[in-house]
Amino acid sequence: MKQRNSGFSLVELLVVLAIMAVLTLAAIPNYQHFVTKAHFFEVVQVANQLRLMVEHCFQTHHRLSACRSGMGGIPKQIDLNDDGLVGQATVLANGVVRVLPKPRHGLSDSHDLVLTPSHQRHSLSWQYSGGAVLDGYVDV
């Protein structure tokens, strides 16, 4: 009687390793984008806080021209966490919110988030734009 060896041959193991390498190379860019998007969440939170301030200003003064940093109840300087990912957060003329991330975790100045209000009757609608929207870090 002949004894039969059981197990995988070297060629079979190499084929499995090659398949795993291809799958890993395909998954890495998606993973990196997901991680950067998760870090960008802090920038979105700051932008949403400023958006609420602009909405309150608009409800109080009934015009967007009164809503900017230092006017209409919106603070001139936004207190930011030094360890956080937000580099600058400002409310520009007519209530336009612009938030810039610090260059960390795959983010850069080109990944700004801009929220532009427009009013119909007595409410505001918001348009999201900027590099963060173009690169898919913000779901609109």
Contacts in CASP RR format, 6 or more apart in sequence:
PFRMAT RR
TARGET T0000
AUTHOR 0000-0000-0000
METHOD contacts of the structure
MODEL  1
MKQRNSGFSLVELLVVLAIMAVLTLAAIPNYQHFVTKAHFFEVVQVANQL
RLMVEHCFQTHHRLSACRSGMGGIPKQIDLNDDGLVGQATVLANGVVRVL
PKPRHGLSDSHDLVLTPSHQRHSLSWQYSGGAVLDGYVDV
33 136 0 8 1.000
35 105 0 8 1.000
36 105 0 8 1.000
36 106 0 8 1.000
36 107 0 8 1.000
36 137 0 8 1.000
37 136 0 8 1.000
37 137 0 8 1.000
39 85 0 8 1.000
39 104 0 8 1.000
39 105 0 8 1.000
39 106 0 8 1.000
39 107 0 8 1.000
40 85 0 8 1.000
40 101 0 8 1.000
40 107 0 8 1.000
40 111 0 8 1.000
40 132 0 8 1.000
40 137 0 8 1.000
40 138 0 8 1.000
42 84 0 8 1.000
42 85 0 8 1.000
42 86 0 8 1.000
43 85 0 8 1.000
43 86 0 8 1.000
43 99 0 8 1.000
43 101 0 8 1.000
43 107 0 8 1.000
43 111 0 8 1.000
43 113 0 8 1.000
43 132 0 8 1.000
44 113 0 8 1.000
44 138 0 8 1.000
46 78 0 8 1.000
46 80 0 8 1.000
46 86 0 8 1.000
46 89 0 8 1.000
46 99 0 8 1.000
47 89 0 8 1.000
47 97 0 8 1.000
47 99 0 8 1.000
47 113 0 8 1.000
47 115 0 8 1.000
50 74 0 8 1.000
50 78 0 8 1.000
50 89 0 8 1.000
50 91 0 8 1.000
50 97 0 8 1.000
50 99 0 8 1.000
50 115 0 8 1.000
51 97 0 8 1.000
51 115 0 8 1.000
51 117 0 8 1.000
51 126 0 8 1.000
53 67 0 8 1.000
53 73 0 8 1.000
53 74 0 8 1.000
53 91 0 8 1.000
54 64 0 8 1.000
54 67 0 8 1.000
54 74 0 8 1.000
54 91 0 8 1.000
54 95 0 8 1.000
54 97 0 8 1.000
54 117 0 8 1.000
54 124 0 8 1.000
55 117 0 8 1.000
55 124 0 8 1.000
56 73 0 8 1.000
57 66 0 8 1.000
57 67 0 8 1.000
57 71 0 8 1.000
57 72 0 8 1.000
57 73 0 8 1.000
57 74 0 8 1.000
57 95 0 8 1.000
58 64 0 8 1.000
58 67 0 8 1.000
58 95 0 8 1.000
58 117 0 8 1.000
58 119 0 8 1.000
58 124 0 8 1.000
59 122 0 8 1.000
60 72 0 8 1.000
60 73 0 8 1.000
61 67 0 8 1.000
61 72 0 8 1.000
62 122 0 8 1.000
64 94 0 8 1.000
64 95 0 8 1.000
64 117 0 8 1.000
64 119 0 8 1.000
64 124 0 8 1.000
65 93 0 8 1.000
65 94 0 8 1.000
66 72 0 8 1.000
67 74 0 8 1.000
67 91 0 8 1.000
67 94 0 8 1.000
67 95 0 8 1.000
68 74 0 8 1.000
68 91 0 8 1.000
68 92 0 8 1.000
68 93 0 8 1.000
68 94 0 8 1.000
68 95 0 8 1.000
69 75 0 8 1.000
69 76 0 8 1.000
69 77 0 8 1.000
69 78 0 8 1.000
69 90 0 8 1.000
69 91 0 8 1.000
69 92 0 8 1.000
70 76 0 8 1.000
74 91 0 8 1.000
78 89 0 8 1.000
78 90 0 8 1.000
80 86 0 8 1.000
80 87 0 8 1.000
80 88 0 8 1.000
80 89 0 8 1.000
84 102 0 8 1.000
85 101 0 8 1.000
85 102 0 8 1.000
85 104 0 8 1.000
85 105 0 8 1.000
85 107 0 8 1.000
86 99 0 8 1.000
86 100 0 8 1.000
86 101 0 8 1.000
86 102 0 8 1.000
87 100 0 8 1.000
87 101 0 8 1.000
87 102 0 8 1.000
88 98 0 8 1.000
88 99 0 8 1.000
88 100 0 8 1.000
89 97 0 8 1.000
89 98 0 8 1.000
89 99 0 8 1.000
89 100 0 8 1.000
90 97 0 8 1.000
90 98 0 8 1.000
90 99 0 8 1.000
91 97 0 8 1.000
91 98 0 8 1.000
92 98 0 8 1.000
94 117 0 8 1.000
95 117 0 8 1.000
96 114 0 8 1.000
96 115 0 8 1.000
96 116 0 8 1.000
96 117 0 8 1.000
97 113 0 8 1.000
97 114 0 8 1.000
97 115 0 8 1.000
97 116 0 8 1.000
98 112 0 8 1.000
98 113 0 8 1.000
98 114 0 8 1.000
98 115 0 8 1.000
99 112 0 8 1.000
99 113 0 8 1.000
100 109 0 8 1.000
100 112 0 8 1.000
101 107 0 8 1.000
101 108 0 8 1.000
101 109 0 8 1.000
101 111 0 8 1.000
101 112 0 8 1.000
101 132 0 8 1.000
103 109 0 8 1.000
110 131 0 8 1.000
111 131 0 8 1.000
111 132 0 8 1.000
111 135 0 8 1.000
111 137 0 8 1.000
112 130 0 8 1.000
112 131 0 8 1.000
112 132 0 8 1.000
113 128 0 8 1.000
113 130 0 8 1.000
113 131 0 8 1.000
113 132 0 8 1.000
113 133 0 8 1.000
113 138 0 8 1.000
114 128 0 8 1.000
114 129 0 8 1.000
114 130 0 8 1.000
115 126 0 8 1.000
115 127 0 8 1.000
115 128 0 8 1.000
116 126 0 8 1.000
116 127 0 8 1.000
116 129 0 8 1.000
117 124 0 8 1.000
117 125 0 8 1.000
117 126 0 8 1.000
118 124 0 8 1.000
118 125 0 8 1.000
118 126 0 8 1.000
118 127 0 8 1.000
119 125 0 8 1.000
128 138 0 8 1.000
128 140 0 8 1.000
131 137 0 8 1.000
132 138 0 8 1.000
133 140 0 8 1.000
END
